[in-house]
Amino acid sequence: PAPPILVVEDDPRLRSALRRILEAEGHSVLVAEDGWTALDLVHAYRPSMLVVDYVMPRMDGEMLLRTLARELPEVPPAVLLTTGTHQQERAEALGVLGLCKPFRVETLLDAVARHRIAAA
C-alpha cells in the first residue's frame, strides 16, 4: 500500500472531515491534533504527504515543517499548508503549497493529486 497522508489539524470537526474526504478517495490517512503528535507519526510512518494547519496550539505548522526539515532532511513529503489568507505568503516562503481556508473539497482533492504527483 502507498504511504499514508498525515492530516495535522487542531479543529476536531475539520480534522475528521478531512480524514473522511481523503479516505473516500482511497487514501490511507493518519491524523494528528498538533505538531508534536505529527512529529511522532512522521517518524513512525513516513507519510507521503502532509496536510498541515498553519495556526495550531503548542507547535504551529511552520514550526512543524522547520523541525521536520532539521530532523528528517532525507524525507521530503509533499506538503499542503492550510492557512487563512493573511498567512498565504508564509506558505510560499516555506516552499510549500498554501491552501486558503475555507476551501472546496474539489480544490483540496485537486491539490492533493497534483502535489503528490509532483513530489513523487
N, C-alpha and C positions, 0 to 999 in steps of 0.2 A: 504493500500500500504506500501511497505518497505520504511524505511527512505532513504533519498537521499544520493548520493555520492557527496561530495564537491570537485571540482577541483579548486586549487589555483595556478594560473599561470599568470605571468605578460605579456607574449607574447600573443597578441590577436589572432594571427592565430593558435598557438598551443592550446590555451585555447578553441577556437571554435572547432578545430579538435577533441580534447579530449571529448568535450561535445557530438559531433555528434557520435563518435565511441561508447561511453558508452550508449547513448540513443538508438542507433541501436541494442544494445544487451538487451534492455528492462529496463535499469536502469533509475531511476529518477535522474537528475543531476542539481546541483546548481553550479555556477561559481563565482569566486572572482579574482580580478586582483592583490590583495595584501593581506598581513597578517591581516591588520586592518579590511578590509571588511570581510575576512574569520572569524575573531573572532565574529563579529556581526551575521553572518549566522550560525555559530555553536551554539551560544546561542539561536537563534530563532528556528532553525530547527533540531538540534541534529542529524546530519548526521551519517550514519553507517560507512562511510569510508571517508578518506581524501586522495586526490592525490595532493601532495604539491611540488611545485618547491622549491629547496633549495635556489637559488640565486634570490632574488627579491628586489626591492627598498622599502624603508620605514620600512618594517619588513620582514626579511628573514624567510625561512622555519624553521630553528632551533629556532629562537625567537618565532615564532608562536606556535610551539609544546611545548616549555617550558612554555609559557604563558597559553596555554590550560591546561597543567598538573597542574598548580598552581590554575587556576580559576575553572576548571571543573574536578577535580580528579575522580569524580564518573562516568564520561562519557569517557570511553577509546575507541574511534573509531579506527578501523583498519587504518593504515597509510602507504601509499606508498610515499616515498620521491624521487622525480625525480632529479637526480644530474648529474654533469659531473663526469668523472672517478676519478678526484682528490678529490671529496667530498664523495666518496663511504664509506670511513671509518667513516665519520661523521654520516651517516645513521645508521651504525652498533652501534656506540657509543650511539646514541639516542634510540636504541632498536626498530628501525623500519626497514621496508624493503626498501632498496635502489634500484632504477631502473635507470640505466645509460642511459643518452641521447647520441645519438639518439637511440630509441628503436623501435622494430617492434610492430605493432598493436597486433599480436598474443601474444607477450610477455606481453604486458600491460593487455590484457584480461585474460590471464592465471594467472597473479599475482593478479588481482582483484578478480577472482573467488577463488583462493586458500586462499588469505588473508582474505577475508570476511568470509569464512567458518571457518578458524582458530580463528577469533576474535569473532565468534558468541557464 
